[in-house]
Amino acid sequence: MLPGLDANEAAWFAAEGRAVRNANAHGAWAPPPEDPGSELRALRAICAAALRELFAVWDGTREPSRALVDHLKVRLEEARG
């Protein structure tokens, strides 16, 4: 539901992103040998899309991550109709 996020990057994140992010954060990540930068490029694109959306919706009155999550929940509900 992040505007500007490539569908392939979103699908990758849904399947593998959290595990890669957690491994990276805890020092256990090893890049895939066939394309060592692929996972970090995908994470960078996802973070960039999330930050762009946060800057568009955050008014400074709420905790930023909560404001973004709530906004994206509304977008998801609207998309489901």
MIDOSE-1310 file (N, C-alpha, C; in nm, 2 decimals, decimal comma, always signed):
residues 81
mlpg	+0,08/-0,12/+0,00/+0,00/+0,00/+0,00/+0,08/+0,13/+0,00; +0,22/+0,11/-0,02/+0,30/+0,23/-0,02/+0,31/+0,28/-0,16; +0,27/+0,40/-0,19/+0,28/+0,46/-0,32/+0,42/+0,46/-0,37; +0,44/+0,43/-0,50/+0,57/+0,43/-0,55/+0,66/+0,31/-0,53
ldan	+0,61/+0,22/-0,45/+0,68/+0,09/-0,43/+0,66/-0,01/-0,54; +0,76/-0,06/-0,60/+0,76/-0,16/-0,70/+0,69/-0,28/-0,65; +0,60/-0,34/-0,73/+0,53/-0,46/-0,68/+0,63/-0,58/-0,65; +0,73/-0,59/-0,73/+0,83/-0,70/-0,70/+0,90/-0,68/-0,56
eaaw	+0,93/-0,55/-0,53/+0,99/-0,53/-0,40/+0,89/-0,55/-0,29; +0,77/-0,52/-0,31/+0,67/-0,54/-0,21/+0,65/-0,69/-0,19; +0,65/-0,77/-0,30/+0,63/-0,92/-0,29/+0,75/-0,98/-0,22; +0,87/-0,93/-0,25/+0,99/-0,98/-0,19/+0,99/-0,95/-0,03
faae	+0,95/-0,83/+0,00/+0,94/-0,80/+0,14/+0,84/-0,89/+0,22; +0,72/-0,91/+0,15/+0,62/-1,00/+0,21/+0,68/-1,14/+0,24; +0,76/-1,19/+0,15/+0,81/-1,32/+0,16/+0,94/-1,33/+0,24; +1,03/-1,24/+0,23/+1,16/-1,25/+0,29/+1,21/-1,13/+0,37
grav	+1,15/-1,02/+0,35/+1,20/-0,89/+0,40/+1,22/-0,89/+0,55; +1,13/-0,93/+0,62/+1,14/-0,92/+0,77/+1,26/-1,01/+0,82; +1,27/-1,13/+0,76/+1,39/-1,21/+0,81/+1,52/-1,15/+0,77; +1,53/-1,09/+0,65/+1,65/-1,02/+0,61/+1,68/-0,90/+0,70
rnan	+1,58/-0,82/+0,72/+1,59/-0,70/+0,81/+1,64/-0,74/+0,94; +1,58/-0,84/+1,00/+1,61/-0,89/+1,14/+1,76/-0,94/+1,14; +1,79/-1,02/+1,04/+1,93/-1,08/+1,04/+2,03/-0,96/+1,02; +2,00/-0,87/+0,94/+2,09/-0,75/+0,92/+2,10/-0,67/+1,05
ahga	+1,99/-0,65/+1,12/+1,99/-0,57/+1,24/+2,07/-0,64/+1,35; +2,08/-0,77/+1,35/+2,14/-0,85/+1,46/+2,28/-0,91/+1,41; +2,33/-0,86/+1,30/+2,46/-0,90/+1,26/+2,47/-1,04/+1,20; +2,36/-1,10/+1,16/+2,37/-1,24/+1,11/+2,34/-1,25/+0,96
wapp	+2,33/-1,13/+0,90/+2,29/-1,13/+0,76/+2,41/-1,17/+0,67; +2,39/-1,25/+0,57/+2,49/-1,27/+0,47/+2,43/-1,25/+0,33; +2,49/-1,17/+0,24/+2,43/-1,14/+0,12/+2,42/-1,26/+0,03; +2,32/-1,27/-0,06/+2,31/-1,38/-0,15/+2,42/-1,37/-0,25
pedp	+2,49/-1,48/-0,27/+2,61/-1,48/-0,36/+2,58/-1,44/-0,50; +2,46/-1,47/-0,55/+2,43/-1,44/-0,69/+2,41/-1,29/-0,72; +2,37/-1,22/-0,62/+2,36/-1,07/-0,63/+2,37/-1,01/-0,49; +2,49/-0,99/-0,45/+2,51/-0,94/-0,31/+2,43/-0,82/-0,27
gsel	+2,40/-0,73/-0,36/+2,33/-0,61/-0,32/+2,18/-0,61/-0,34; +2,13/-0,72/-0,38/+1,98/-0,72/-0,42/+1,89/-0,70/-0,30; +1,92/-0,76/-0,19/+1,84/-0,75/-0,07/+1,85/-0,61/-0,01; +1,97/-0,55/-0,01/+1,98/-0,42/+0,05/+1,92/-0,31/-0,04
ralr	+1,92/-0,33/-0,17/+1,85/-0,24/-0,27/+1,70/-0,25/-0,24; +1,65/-0,37/-0,22/+1,50/-0,38/-0,20/+1,47/-0,31/-0,06; +1,54/-0,34/+0,04/+1,52/-0,27/+0,17/+1,52/-0,12/+0,16; +1,62/-0,07/+0,09/+1,64/+0,07/+0,07/+1,51/+0,13/+0,00
aica	+1,46/+0,06/-0,11/+1,35/+0,11/-0,18/+1,22/+0,11/-0,09; +1,21/+0,01/-0,01/+1,09/+0,00/+0,08/+1,10/+0,11/+0,19; +1,22/+0,13/+0,25/+1,24/+0,24/+0,34/+1,21/+0,37/+0,28; +1,26/+0,40/+0,16/+1,24/+0,52/+0,09/+1,09/+0,55/+0,07
aalr	+1,02/+0,45/+0,03/+0,87/+0,46/+0,00/+0,80/+0,49/+0,13; +0,84/+0,42/+0,24/+0,78/+0,44/+0,37/+0,80/+0,58/+0,42; +0,93/+0,63/+0,41/+0,96/+0,77/+0,45/+0,88/+0,87/+0,37; +0,88/+0,86/+0,24/+0,80/+0,95/+0,16/+0,66/+0,96/+0,21
elfa	+0,60/+0,84/+0,23/+0,46/+0,84/+0,27/+0,44/+0,90/+0,41; +0,54/+0,87/+0,50/+0,53/+0,93/+0,64/+0,54/+1,08/+0,63; +0,63/+1,13/+0,55/+0,65/+1,28/+0,55/+0,52/+1,34/+0,49; +0,45/+1,27/+0,41/+0,32/+1,32/+0,35/+0,21/+1,32/+0,45
vwdg	+0,21/+1,23/+0,55/+0,09/+1,22/+0,63/+0,11/+1,26/+0,78; +0,24/+1,27/+0,82/+0,26/+1,30/+0,96/+0,25/+1,44/+0,99; +0,17/+1,47/+1,09/+0,15/+1,61/+1,13/+0,22/+1,65/+1,25; +0,30/+1,57/+1,31/+0,38/+1,60/+1,42/+0,32/+1,58/+1,56
trep	+0,19/+1,54/+1,56/+0,12/+1,53/+1,68/+0,12/+1,39/+1,74; +0,15/+1,29/+1,66/+0,14/+1,15/+1,70/+0,28/+1,09/+1,68; +0,30/+0,97/+1,74/+0,42/+0,90/+1,72/+0,43/+0,86/+1,57; +0,54/+0,89/+1,50/+0,55/+0,87/+1,36/+0,51/+0,73/+1,31
sral	+0,56/+0,63/+1,37/+0,53/+0,49/+1,31/+0,38/+0,46/+1,33; +0,32/+0,51/+1,44/+0,18/+0,48/+1,46/+0,10/+0,56/+1,35; +0,14/+0,68/+1,32/+0,07/+0,76/+1,22/+0,07/+0,69/+1,09; +0,19/+0,64/+1,05/+0,21/+0,57/+0,92/+0,13/+0,45/+0,92
vdhl	+0,13/+0,36/+1,02/+0,06/+0,24/+1,02/-0,09/+0,26/+1,01; -0,14/+0,36/+1,09/-0,28/+0,39/+1,08/-0,32/+0,44/+0,94; -0,24/+0,52/+0,88/-0,27/+0,57/+0,75/-0,27/+0,46/+0,65; -0,18/+0,37/+0,66/-0,17/+0,26/+0,56/-0,29/+0,16/+0,58
kvrl	-0,33/+0,14/+0,71/-0,45/+0,06/+0,73/-0,57/+0,12/+0,67; -0,59/+0,25/+0,67/-0,70/+0,31/+0,60/-0,69/+0,29/+0,45; -0,57/+0,31/+0,40/-0,55/+0,29/+0,25/-0,59/+0,14/+0,21; -0,55/+0,05/+0,30/-0,58/-0,09/+0,27/-0,73/-0,12/+0,28
eear	-0,80/-0,07/+0,38/-0,94/-0,08/+0,39/-1,01/-0,02/+0,27; -0,97/+0,10/+0,22/-1,03/+0,16/+0,11/-1,01/+0,08/-0,02; -0,89/+0,02/-0,03/-0,86/-0,06/-0,15/-0,94/-0,19/-0,15; -0,97/-0,24/-0,04/-1,06/-0,36/-0,03/-1,21/-0,33/-0,06
g	-1,24/-0,20/-0,05/-1,37/-0,15/-0,08/-1,47/-0,18/+0,02
